Amino acid sequence: MKILMVLTSHDKLGDTGKPTGFWLEEFAAPWYVFRDAGIEVTLASPAGGQPPLDPKSDEPDAQTEATDRFRADSAAQQALASTHRLSEINIDEYDAVFYPGGHGPLWDLAEDRHSIALIEKYWASGKPVATVCHAPGVLRHAKKPDGTPLVQGKRVTGFTNSEEDGVGLTNVVPFLVEDALKQNGGQFERTDDWGEFAITDGHLITGQNPASSAIAAQELVKLLNL
């Protein structure tokens, strides 16, 4: 069993002059859920190589058991430092795709034609597509085979407008994840800000925020019948 994990290559937080990237917990927790289940994981990003880490996810109050485990795991660190270029991936080799969040994906992966094509192909073939936190934003332009939005009529979640307001970036991000999902016909659901919440609807999995990364990954493992 093989899972492709796709991370952002975008490192600038709009016009603020501040850095961004992927959120460490949203990579680390799923990585270990998958690896502990015996699943082979391949990492990819638009630019390849080391994806940018959101420095806020490296601060003491953002640390978890999974991030601590990652810091002691040289093999995982090496895998992260050498992601494959997404455009060079043979997507037919993988059984599912998982997108960690962080603000970065809103700028690059949401608009990346290779990412959109991958999602659309997996969806059409019945392969699981899983995203967490800001990463449900990568579904923004994805379509079903009939040309309708992929999330139309689907139960979905993602980083909420109130959570974005809570981190003070409502007017910085290129779009709000909750709004984008709703505008595309998604049936948006949520729990309290920063609570654990993930939804599986068919072979689409979405998680609300960093705290939801492990349970979203666990839902994907269930879909793969492991």
N, C-alpha and C positions, 0 to 999 in steps of 0.2 A: 504494500500500500504506500502510495506517495502523495504528499501534499506540497503544493507550491505556495510559498508565503511571499507576498509582494509588499515591499516597503517603499516609502517615498524617497526621492532624491532632492526634494526641495528644502532649502535651509533658511529662507528669508521670510519673516513674519510681516508680509505686506510692505508698507512703506515706513514701518516703525523703526527700522534700523536694528531690530532685535532678531536673534536667531530662532529658528524652529526646526522641525524635523519629525521623526517618529517618536512615540512615547514608549519608554523602555519597558514598563510593565506589560504593555499590550503586545510586545514582541516576546518577552521572557516567559510570561505565564503560558501562552499557547505553545511556545516552543517545547516546554517541558511536558505539557499535557500530551502533545503529539509524540514526542520522543519516548516518554514513559509508556505509551501505548504500543510502542514498537513500530511507529510510522516513520518512514524516511521523509525528511523535510529538505526541500531545496529553496534557497532564498534568491529573490530577484528584485531588481529596482530599475527604474528607467535609465539611470546612468551607469549602473553596475558599481562594483567596489563597495566601499564603506558608506552606508547611508548616514545622513546627518541625524544626530540624536538631539531631541529637544532638551536643552540643559535643565529646564524645570523638572523634567522627569528623572533627573539625576540628583535632585536635592534630597536631603534626609527624610523629609516628610512624605516623599513619594515612593519610598522603598518598601518592598514586600519580600516575602520568602523567596519568590521566584527571581527577583532582581538580585538578591543576595547570592542565590545559587548561580546565577549567570556570571557574577563577578569572580566566582571561584572556578569557572568552567572555561578552560583555555580553548577547548575544541569549539564550543559555542561562540566564543569571541572571534575565533578565526573564521568560522562560517559567516558571521555577520560582517566581518571586514572584507569579505571577498564575494559579495553577492553577484549573481550573474546579471548580465544586461537583459532586460525584459524582452527586447526585440529579438534576441537570439535564442530564447527559450522555445523548445518544442512542447507546446502546451498539451499535445496528445499523450505525453508520457505521464501525466498526473491525474489523480483520481478526484482531486478537489483543490480549491484555492481559498486561501485565508488572507485577509488584508488587516494588518494592525493599523491603528489610527495615529494620533498626533495631528497637529494642524497641517503639516506638510502636504498630505494627500489632496487637500482641497485645491491646491494650486497645480500640482502636476498630474497625479493619477486620475483625478476626476475628468481631466481633459485629454489624457494620453490615449492615442488611437489603438495602441497595442493592448493596453489594459482593457479598454472598452470591448475590443474584439474578443479578447480572452473571456471576459465575463459573459458576453452574448453567446459564445460558442459553448461554454460550460452549461449555461442555462438551457440552451436548446437541446443539449445532449443529456440532460438530467443529472449532471454532475453538481455536487454541492458547491455553493458560493457563500462564503462567510466573511462578514465584515464587523468591525467593532469601533465604537466611539465616533470619531470623525470619518472613519473609513466608509461608512454607508454612503458618504458623499460621492464615492467612486461609481455608484450606481446611477448617478444623475442623468447621464446621457445614454445609458444602456437600454436596449430595446429587446422585446420579445421578437420571435420570428415574424409575427404579423405586423410589426412596426410600432406597436403600442409600448409605452414605458414599461420596463421590466418590473418595477415595483407596483404598477397599477393593480389595485385590488388585493395586494399582499399585505399581511400584517408585518409591520416593520418597526424598528426603533433605531435610535442613534443619539448622538450628543444633542441634548435638548437646547432650545432657545434660552431657557433660564440658566442652564449650566454655562452656556457661552457668555451670557450676561454676567454670571458669577466670576468668570475669569477676566472680564473686562475687554473682550475681543469682538463684541457684536459688530462694531463698526470697522473692524480691521479685516476680518475674513472675507473672501470673495463671495461667499454665500453661506447661509445658515443651513446646517444639515437637516434639521427638523422641517424647515420651510421647503427645502428642495424635495424631500420625500413626499410631503403632502401635496405639493404642486404637481407631482408626477402621479398622483392618484394612490399613493401608499396610505394604508390605514395605520396611522402613527399611534403607537402605544408607549407608555413610559412608567417608571416608578419614580420615587422621590429622587431629587438631585443627589447624585453620587452613590445611589444604591445599586445593588447588583440586579441586572435585568437583561435577559436575552430572549429572543423569539425565534422559533423555527416555523416557517410556513412553507411546506413542500420541501424543496431543496435549497431554500434561501434562509440564511441565518444572519441575524443582526443583533449586536450588543450595544447597550446604551452608552457606556463610559469606561474609563480604565478599570473600575472595579468589576466590570462585566466581562473582562477579557478571558478569564479562565473558564467561566461557564459557557461562553460562546464557543470556545474551543472544545469543551466537553460535549456540547450539542453536535458539533461536527463529527466527533469520534462516534457518537451514537448513530448518526446518519450513515456512517461508513460501516456500521454493523460490526464494530470491533469489541 
